[in-house]
């Protein structure tokens, strides 16, 4: 009888776990990779990780570095689409999100925080515009076009990290 009670209790806990830990249940929707690590999404030789907690761009970059990467650089349309899919899977929305582009060192000269070449862009019409002279960091999924926008680095947004496999 005692073993039956323990079994019933364990089965109940397992069955109810998604209701108590909804954020954990969402992570199971991400394509896992043994080479990337827990919670990372693999695509095209790199690993990506979505961090839903809003932070400034600098804090987001520091978080990514602590995970062995940088804020994500984007090198083609397919990569951008995969990042959007990752954000959608985890947050159930196309949230505006930090990626690793910045022109803080020289206005109008955009670079990736991981040091790769900045050759692909997906700017929204009229962007980057450096509105107020203080928009030096790159957010994705801006406006209805889900394109790129320059934004003040002090704004707080979720972020996507990337690291090489």
N, CA, C and O of each residue as an XYZ file, in Angstrom:
660
protein
N       0.824     -1.193      0.000
C       0.000      0.000      0.000
C       0.868      1.257      0.000
O       0.550      2.222     -0.695
N       1.947      1.261      0.760
C       2.830      2.413      0.845
C       3.478      2.702     -0.507
O       3.591      3.864     -0.896
N       3.908      1.659     -1.234
C       4.519      1.817     -2.547
C       3.511      2.372     -3.553
O       3.876      3.175     -4.411
N       2.270      1.960     -3.459
C       1.220      2.452     -4.334
C       0.990      3.946     -4.111
O       0.785      4.686     -5.073
N       1.022      4.394     -2.871
C       0.849      5.810     -2.541
C       1.991      6.649     -3.122
O       1.755      7.717     -3.686
N       3.225      6.164     -2.983
C       4.386      6.874     -3.508
C       4.296      6.960     -5.035
O       4.563      8.014     -5.612
N       3.927      5.875     -5.678
C       3.794      5.858     -7.137
C       2.730      6.854     -7.604
O       2.940      7.588     -8.570
N       1.600      6.872     -6.919
C       0.527      7.804     -7.267
C       0.986      9.248     -7.089
O       0.671     10.105     -7.915
N       1.722      9.521     -6.025
C       2.224     10.869     -5.763
C       3.199     11.307     -6.860
O       3.106     12.433     -7.350
N       4.129     10.435     -7.250
C       5.095     10.761     -8.296
C       4.380     11.004     -9.623
O       4.705     11.953    -10.336
N       3.416     10.159     -9.956
C       2.661     10.332    -11.205
C       1.909     11.660    -11.215
O       1.855     12.330    -12.247
N       1.336     12.045    -10.090
C       0.617     13.311     -9.982
C       1.561     14.496    -10.175
O       1.225     15.453    -10.872
N       2.729     14.431     -9.564
C       3.708     15.519     -9.690
C       4.153     15.662    -11.140
O       4.221     16.775    -11.662
N       4.456     14.543    -11.794
C       4.889     14.586    -13.191
C       3.787     15.143    -14.077
O       4.056     15.944    -14.972
N       2.549     14.728    -13.836
C       1.429     15.195    -14.655
C       1.154     16.675    -14.472
O       0.743     17.344    -15.420
N       1.370     17.199    -13.281
C       1.045     18.598    -12.998
C       2.220     19.551    -13.173
O       2.027     20.765    -13.102
N       3.414     19.052    -13.395
C       4.604     19.898    -13.488
C       4.458     21.037    -14.484
O       4.824     22.158    -14.129
N       3.949     20.844    -15.716
C       3.836     21.976    -16.641
C       2.965     23.108    -16.108
O       3.174     24.261    -16.485
N       2.009     22.819    -15.254
C       1.155     23.867    -14.722
C       1.884     24.701    -13.680
O       1.581     25.883    -13.512
N       2.825     24.113    -12.989
C       3.579     24.850    -11.985
C       4.825     25.502    -12.555
O       5.303     26.496    -12.008
N       5.362     24.961    -13.647
C       6.585     25.484    -14.246
C       6.399     25.733    -15.739
O       7.037     25.056    -16.545
N       5.544     26.684    -16.138
C       5.285     26.890    -17.560
C       6.518     27.316    -18.343
O       6.635     26.987    -19.523
N       7.442     28.042    -17.713
C       8.641     28.460    -18.430
C       9.522     27.267    -18.784
O      10.229     27.303    -19.791
N       9.492     26.219    -17.977
C      10.243     25.012    -18.271
C       9.613     24.276    -19.445
O      10.320     23.756    -20.308
N       8.303     24.232    -19.479
C       7.613     23.527    -20.550
C       7.938     24.148    -21.910
O       8.041     23.427    -22.902
N       8.100     25.458    -21.971
C       8.402     26.126    -23.232
C       9.756     25.697    -23.781
O       9.916     25.583    -24.996
N      10.732     25.457    -22.913
C      12.062     25.130    -23.402
C      12.095     23.814    -24.145
O      13.018     23.591    -24.928
N      11.135     22.934    -23.939
C      11.114     21.669    -24.652
C      10.763     21.849    -26.122
O      10.957     20.922    -26.908
N      10.256     23.005    -26.517
C       9.920     23.262    -27.904
C      11.143     23.621    -28.737
O      11.072     23.624    -29.966
N      12.251     23.922    -28.094
C      13.468     24.316    -28.788
C      14.209     23.060    -29.236
O      14.347     22.105    -28.472
N      14.683     23.069    -30.478
C      15.458     21.950    -30.985
C      16.761     21.865    -30.191
O      17.583     22.781    -30.215
N      16.926     20.768    -29.502
C      18.103     20.593    -28.657
C      19.294     20.102    -29.466
O      19.135     19.486    -30.519
N      20.465     20.379    -28.969
C      21.688     19.887    -29.583
C      22.662     19.518    -28.483
O      22.948     20.327    -27.601
N      23.169     18.305    -28.533
C      24.154     17.883    -27.543
C      25.430     18.709    -27.659
O      26.125     18.930    -26.668
N      25.732     19.160    -28.865
C      26.948     19.935    -29.075
C      26.818     21.368    -28.567
O      27.825     21.997    -28.244
N      25.607     21.888    -28.493
C      25.403     23.272    -28.074
C      25.217     23.412    -26.568
O      25.696     24.379    -25.975
N      24.544     22.479    -25.955
C      24.252     22.566    -24.534
C      22.765     22.758    -24.290
O      21.999     23.021    -25.217
N      22.376     22.628    -23.058
C      20.968     22.685    -22.679
C      20.353     24.053    -22.985
O      20.881     25.088    -22.579
N      19.237     24.039    -23.704
C      18.503     25.258    -24.007
C      18.974     25.998    -25.244
O      18.348     26.976    -25.653
N      20.072     25.548    -25.850
C      20.608     26.196    -27.046
C      19.986     25.584    -28.290
O      19.656     24.398    -28.303
N      19.825     26.375    -29.322
C      19.253     25.985    -30.607
C      20.368     25.982    -31.635
O      21.110     26.959    -31.738
N      20.504     24.915    -32.391
C      21.587     24.782    -33.361
C      21.120     25.150    -34.764
O      20.057     24.716    -35.207
N      21.921     25.950    -35.455
C      21.665     26.252    -36.862
C      22.957     26.679    -37.537
O      23.674     27.541    -37.028
N      23.252     26.086    -38.665
C      24.333     26.518    -39.540
C      25.685     26.631    -38.828
O      26.415     27.600    -39.036
N      26.017     25.653    -37.997
C      27.313     25.628    -37.331
C      27.443     26.526    -36.116
O      28.528     26.662    -35.551
N      26.325     27.146    -35.708
C      26.352     27.985    -34.504
C      25.213     27.572    -33.579
O      24.275     26.882    -33.980
N      25.322     28.011    -32.345
C      24.318     27.738    -31.327
C      23.722     29.065    -30.871
O      24.446     30.039    -30.661
N      22.394     29.099    -30.720
C      21.676     30.321    -30.340
C      20.860     30.078    -29.077
O      20.339     28.986    -28.854
N      20.761     31.120    -28.258
C      20.044     31.014    -26.985
C      19.257     32.310    -26.766
O      19.822     33.403    -26.803
N      17.963     32.177    -26.539
C      17.103     33.339    -26.304
C      16.998     33.590    -24.807
O      16.702     32.678    -24.035
N      17.243     34.828    -24.405
C      17.124     35.233    -22.999
C      15.954     36.203    -22.906
O      16.061     37.342    -23.360
N      14.825     35.766    -22.318
C      13.629     36.602    -22.297
C      13.684     37.786    -21.328
O      12.901     38.725    -21.469
N      14.592     37.760    -20.351
C      14.665     38.843    -19.362
C      15.199     40.121    -20.015
O      16.312     40.124    -20.540
N      14.419     41.202    -19.987
C      14.882     42.463    -20.588
C      16.063     43.075    -19.823
O      16.034     43.190    -18.598
N      17.092     43.460    -20.570
C      18.259     44.147    -20.007
C      18.730     45.176    -21.030
O      18.242     45.205    -22.160
N      19.671     46.014    -20.632
C      20.305     46.920    -21.587
C      21.170     46.093    -22.549
O      21.451     44.923    -22.291
N      21.584     46.711    -23.650
C      22.410     46.005    -24.626
C      23.720     45.540    -23.992
O      24.136     44.401    -24.205
N      24.374     46.404    -23.217
C      25.663     46.059    -22.605
C      25.529     44.896    -21.628
O      26.382     44.010    -21.605
N      24.478     44.887    -20.826
C      24.258     43.779    -19.894
C      23.950     42.501    -20.668
O      24.400     41.420    -20.289
N      23.186     42.622    -21.748
C      22.880     41.452    -22.578
C      24.172     40.868    -23.170
O      24.359     39.651    -23.167
N      25.052     41.722    -23.671
C      26.326     41.248    -24.220
C      27.160     40.569    -23.140
O      27.765     39.526    -23.384
N      27.192     41.154    -21.961
C      27.941     40.563    -20.848
C      27.366     39.192    -20.482
O      28.117     38.254    -20.212
N      26.032     39.076    -20.473
C      25.393     37.780    -20.195
C      25.806     36.744    -21.234
O      26.140     35.608    -20.895
N      25.779     37.145    -22.496
C      26.161     36.220    -23.568
C      27.617     35.785    -23.432
O      27.944     34.616    -23.638
N      28.481     36.722    -23.086
C      29.891     36.380    -22.899
C      30.071     35.393    -21.756
O      30.927     34.511    -21.825
N      29.270     35.536    -20.702
C      29.368     34.596    -19.578
C      28.918     33.196    -19.982
O      29.250     32.218    -19.313
N      28.156     33.098    -21.082
C      27.699     31.803    -21.598
C      28.620     31.271    -22.701
O      28.345     30.230    -23.296
N      29.709     31.989    -22.968
C      30.673     31.539    -23.966
C      30.436     32.076    -25.364
O      31.001     31.559    -26.327
N      29.611     33.103    -25.492
C      29.314     33.653    -26.815
C      29.259     35.165    -26.802
O      29.920     35.822    -25.998
N      28.460     35.703    -27.703
C      28.208     37.138    -27.837
C      26.755     37.307    -28.227
O      26.082     36.329    -28.553
N      26.264     38.530    -28.198
C      24.969     38.775    -28.805
C      25.048     38.305    -30.259
O      26.091     38.427    -30.903
N      23.953     37.773    -30.762
C      23.960     37.132    -32.078
C      24.262     38.104    -33.209
O      23.721     39.209    -33.260
N      25.128     37.679    -34.105
C      25.318     38.356    -35.385
C      24.443     37.618    -36.391
O      24.184     36.424    -36.237
N      23.990     38.329    -37.417
C      23.105     37.739    -38.426
C      23.740     37.948    -39.787
O      24.077     39.074    -40.156
N      23.906     36.849    -40.545
C      24.654     36.922    -41.793
C      23.848     36.647    -43.054
O      24.374     36.776    -44.160
N      22.575     36.266    -42.909
C      21.724     36.057    -44.076
C      20.261     35.954    -43.643
O      19.949     35.876    -42.455
N      19.379     35.957    -44.636
C      17.947     35.929    -44.364
C      17.533     34.670    -43.617
O      16.717     34.744    -42.698
N      18.077     33.520    -43.989
C      17.704     32.258    -43.327
C      18.072     32.285    -41.849
O      17.304     31.817    -41.009
N      19.233     32.826    -41.529
C      19.657     32.928    -40.135
C      18.703     33.840    -39.357
O      18.315     33.533    -38.231
N      18.334     34.965    -39.975
C      17.393     35.889    -39.330
C      16.057     35.200    -39.083
O      15.469     35.343    -38.011
N      15.585     34.461    -40.062
C      14.322     33.739    -39.926
C      14.401     32.706    -38.802
O      13.439     32.539    -38.052
N      15.529     32.014    -38.676
C      15.694     31.021    -37.600
C      15.693     31.699    -36.231
O      15.137     31.161    -35.275
N      16.312     32.877    -36.131
C      16.288     33.609    -34.854
C      14.855     34.023    -34.512
O      14.434     33.921    -33.360
N      14.114     34.488    -35.512
C      12.716     34.845    -35.273
C      11.923     33.622    -34.812
O      11.091     33.729    -33.911
N      12.172     32.475    -35.415
C      11.483     31.244    -35.023
C      11.809     30.865    -33.587
O      10.926     30.449    -32.838
N      13.067     31.006    -33.199
C      13.480     30.709    -31.831
C      12.752     31.611    -30.837
O      12.229     31.138    -29.828
N      12.723     32.913    -31.129
C      12.048     33.866    -30.244
C      10.564     33.544    -30.149
O       9.987     33.577    -29.062
N       9.949     33.236    -31.273
C       8.523     32.895    -31.300
C       8.239     31.632    -30.495
O       7.254     31.579    -29.759
N       9.083     30.621    -30.623
C       8.883     29.358    -29.889
C       8.944     29.557    -28.383
O       8.176     28.951    -27.637
N       9.856     30.402    -27.945
C      10.034     30.589    -26.503
C       9.044     31.599    -25.934
O       8.465     31.367    -24.873
N       8.846     32.712    -26.624
C       8.024     33.797    -26.060
C       6.598     33.830    -26.607
O       5.756     34.564    -26.088
N       6.318     33.047    -27.645
C       5.004     33.032    -28.305
C       4.660     34.375    -28.927
O       3.486     34.711    -29.080
N       5.681     35.142    -29.285
C       5.497     36.446    -29.914
C       6.811     36.819    -30.608
O       7.871     36.298    -30.262
N       6.735     37.715    -31.579
C       7.930     38.246    -32.219
C       8.396     39.451    -31.411
O       8.211     40.591    -31.834
N       8.987     39.211    -30.277
C       9.418     40.288    -29.383
C      10.598     41.049    -29.975
O      11.492     40.467    -30.591
N      10.577     42.372    -29.770
C      11.754     43.159    -30.108
C      12.878     42.667    -29.210
O      12.707     42.534    -27.998
N      14.029     42.401    -29.815
C      15.104     41.677    -29.132
C      16.458     42.233    -29.548
O      16.674     42.569    -30.713
N      17.372     42.326    -28.573
C      18.737     42.753    -28.891
C      19.469     41.677    -29.678
O      19.370     40.489    -29.370
N      20.207     42.110    -30.702
C      21.234     41.293    -31.336
C      22.518     42.115    -31.309
O      22.509     43.254    -30.843
N      23.618     41.558    -31.799
C      24.937     42.116    -31.517
C      25.444     43.278    -32.332
O      26.639     43.570    -32.280
N      24.594     43.961    -33.085
C      25.059     45.089    -33.886
C      25.154     46.376    -33.089
O      24.323     46.660    -32.226
N      26.201     47.158    -33.402
C      26.387     48.447    -32.734
C      27.197     49.385    -33.628
O      28.080     48.955    -34.370
N      26.875     50.672    -33.537
C      27.718     51.686    -34.195
C      28.191     52.707    -33.166
O      28.414     53.873    -33.492
N      28.343     52.261    -31.923
C      28.746     53.154    -30.833
C      30.160     53.698    -31.020
O      30.447     54.816    -30.593
N      31.041     52.935    -31.646
C      32.417     53.395    -31.812
C      32.560     54.425    -32.922
O      33.383     55.336    -32.827
N      31.760     54.283    -33.972
C      31.781     55.255    -35.077
C      30.381     55.302    -35.676
O      29.896     54.310    -36.220
N      29.745     56.447    -35.573
C      28.377     56.609    -36.057
C      28.261     56.206    -37.526
O      29.017     56.670    -38.379
N      27.293     55.329    -37.796
C      27.040     54.876    -39.152
C      27.876     53.689    -39.599
O      27.612     53.118    -40.657
N      28.876     53.305    -38.820
C      29.712     52.143    -39.135
C      29.328     51.006    -38.194
O      29.812     50.931    -37.065
N      28.457     50.126    -38.669
C      27.913     49.052    -37.841
C      28.862     47.868    -37.800
O      29.407     47.447    -38.820
N      29.047     47.343    -36.597
C      29.895     46.170    -36.390
C      29.129     45.160    -35.530
O      28.194     45.521    -34.816
N      29.539     43.895    -35.611
C      28.998     42.854    -34.743
C      29.904     42.690    -33.533
O      31.127     42.764    -33.655
N      29.315     42.470    -32.381
C      30.099     42.323    -31.155
C      30.993     41.083    -31.174
O      31.956     41.012    -30.412
N      30.690     40.101    -32.036
C      31.536     38.913    -32.124
C      32.695     39.087    -33.094
O      33.491     38.164    -33.270
N      32.810     40.261    -33.733
C      33.929     40.554    -34.630
C      33.740     40.094    -36.060
O      34.623     40.314    -36.888
N      32.605     39.455    -36.386
C      32.377     39.024    -37.765
C      31.991     40.213    -38.636
O      31.620     41.273    -38.130
N      32.081     40.027    -39.944
C      31.818     41.103    -40.904
C      30.323     41.407    -40.968
O      29.494     40.499    -41.019
N      29.998     42.688    -40.964
C      28.618     43.169    -41.010
C      28.242     43.399    -42.474
O      28.371     44.512    -42.984
N      27.774     42.342    -43.150
C      27.459     42.486    -44.574
C      25.973     42.310    -44.875
O      25.495     42.857    -45.869
N      25.227     41.571    -44.061
C      23.789     41.406    -44.270
C      23.053     42.413    -43.392
O      23.435     42.620    -42.240
N      22.004     43.040    -43.920
C      21.169     43.936    -43.119
C      19.698     43.671    -43.418
O      19.341     43.132    -44.465
N      18.869     44.061    -42.481
C      17.420     43.952    -42.648
C      16.757     45.172    -41.985
O      15.807     45.035    -41.214
N      17.272     46.352    -42.299
C      16.778     47.582    -41.685
C      15.334     47.856    -42.087
O      14.931     47.579    -43.217
N      14.567     48.395    -41.163
C      13.224     48.890    -41.464
C      13.379     50.131    -42.349
O      14.435     50.763    -42.329
N      12.349     50.494    -43.127
C      12.431     51.713    -43.935
C      12.773     52.937    -43.069
O      12.159     53.156    -42.025
N      13.744     53.718    -43.507
C      14.156     54.914    -42.777
C      15.144     54.657    -41.653
O      15.547     55.592    -40.961
N      15.538     53.420    -41.462
C      16.490     53.059    -40.407
C      17.826     52.658    -41.034
O      17.859     52.229    -42.188
N      18.905     52.789    -40.306
C      19.027     53.389    -38.986
C      18.966     54.914    -39.082
O      19.508     55.505    -40.017
N      18.316     55.536    -38.129
C      18.143     56.988    -38.196
C      18.828     57.746    -37.056
O      18.857     58.976    -37.072
N      19.369     57.046    -36.084
C      20.051     57.660    -34.942
C      19.240     58.801    -34.340
O      19.776     59.863    -34.021
N      17.952     58.566    -34.193
C      17.052     59.551    -33.601
C      17.601     60.008    -32.257
O      17.986     59.170    -31.443
N      17.647     61.245    -32.014
C      18.163     61.888    -30.798
C      19.677     61.726    -30.637
O      20.224     62.097    -29.598
N      20.355     61.186    -31.634
C      21.811     61.049    -31.573
C      22.297     60.026    -30.575
O      23.488     59.985    -30.266
N      21.411     59.202    -30.065
C      21.785     58.251    -29.022
C      21.391     56.811    -29.356
O      21.317     55.978    -28.452
N      21.139     56.502    -30.610
C      20.704     55.156    -30.983
C      21.861     54.398    -31.621
O      22.106     54.509    -32.822
N      22.555     53.640    -30.816
C      23.763     52.966    -31.274
C      23.710     51.440    -31.197
O      24.717     50.782    -31.462
N      22.567     50.866    -30.842
C      22.472     49.420    -30.693
C      21.329     48.873    -31.542
O      20.371     49.585    -31.844
N      21.439     47.615    -31.921
C      20.553     47.008    -32.905
C      19.518     46.084    -32.264
O      19.851     45.136    -31.552
N      18.250     46.396    -32.544
C      17.166     45.504    -32.140
C      16.552     44.889    -33.390
O      16.514     45.512    -34.451
N      16.071     43.651    -33.248
C      15.366     42.984    -34.341
C      13.882     42.901    -34.011
O      13.477     43.193    -32.886
N      13.071     42.503    -34.991
C      11.614     42.352    -34.846
C      10.910     43.666    -34.565
O       9.908     43.689    -33.850
N      11.415     44.755    -35.114
C      10.818     46.068    -34.894
C       9.616     46.266    -35.807
O       9.657     45.890    -36.978
N       8.578     46.838    -35.296
C       7.372     47.246    -36.011
C       6.708     46.069    -36.744
O       7.068     44.909    -36.545
N       5.745     46.399    -37.582
C       5.008     45.379    -38.326
C       5.863     44.625    -39.314
O       5.545     43.489    -39.668
N       6.949     45.236    -39.770
C       7.834     44.584    -40.727
C       8.781     43.581    -40.096
O       9.459     42.838    -40.805
N       8.835     43.550    -38.773
C       9.746     42.648    -38.039
C      11.175     42.788    -38.550
O      11.889     41.804    -38.746
N      11.567     44.032    -38.758
C      12.876     44.336    -39.320
C      13.773     44.937    -38.232
O      13.448     44.857    -37.047
N      14.899     45.538    -38.632
C      15.877     46.069    -37.691
C      15.677     47.553    -37.454
O      15.207     48.289    -38.321
N      16.050     47.972    -36.248
C      15.966     49.374    -35.850
C      17.134     49.685    -34.935
O      17.526     48.854    -34.116
N      17.694     50.887    -35.073
C      18.682     51.327    -34.100
C      17.938     51.919    -32.908
O      16.917     52.589    -33.068
N      18.459     51.665    -31.722
C      17.775     52.029    -30.484
C      18.809     52.433    -29.453
O      19.966     52.019    -29.534
N      18.404     53.230    -28.492
C      19.307     53.563    -27.396
C      19.727     52.287    -26.665
O      18.887     51.452    -26.327
N      20.999     52.148    -26.431
C      21.544     50.949    -25.792
C      21.063     50.787    -24.350
O      21.200     49.711    -23.769
N      20.506     51.839    -23.777
C      20.033     51.771    -22.395
C      18.631     51.170    -22.275
O      18.214     50.778    -21.185
N      17.905     51.098    -23.391
C      16.600     50.445    -23.357
C      16.788     48.996    -22.914
O      17.859     48.417    -23.097
N      15.761     48.429    -22.341
C      15.850     47.054    -21.868
C      14.967     46.143    -22.728
O      13.755     46.333    -22.823
N      15.608     45.155    -23.346
C      14.929     44.203    -24.229
C      15.440     42.791    -23.922
O      16.500     42.631    -23.317
N      14.688     41.773    -24.338
C      15.238     40.414    -24.329
C      16.422     40.362    -25.299
O      16.686     41.337    -26.001
N      17.129     39.244    -25.343
C      18.308     39.166    -26.204
C      18.506     37.743    -26.742
O      17.969     36.775    -26.204
N      19.293     37.650    -27.819
C      19.677     36.363    -28.381
C      21.193     36.286    -28.394
O      21.872     37.151    -28.947
N      21.711     35.229    -27.772
C      23.151     34.964    -27.761
C      23.491     33.957    -28.850
O      22.636     33.184    -29.282
N      24.739     33.972    -29.287
C      25.230     32.991    -30.252
C      26.647     32.607    -29.882
O      27.423     33.409    -29.362
N      26.960     31.347    -30.170
C      28.346     30.878    -29.999
C      28.624     29.858    -31.086
O      27.710     29.208    -31.593
N      29.897     29.723    -31.441
C      30.291     28.727    -32.428
C      30.253     27.347    -31.787
O      30.455     27.199    -30.581
N      29.990     26.345    -32.613
C      29.943     24.973    -32.104
C      31.336     24.451    -31.841
O      31.497     23.310    -31.408
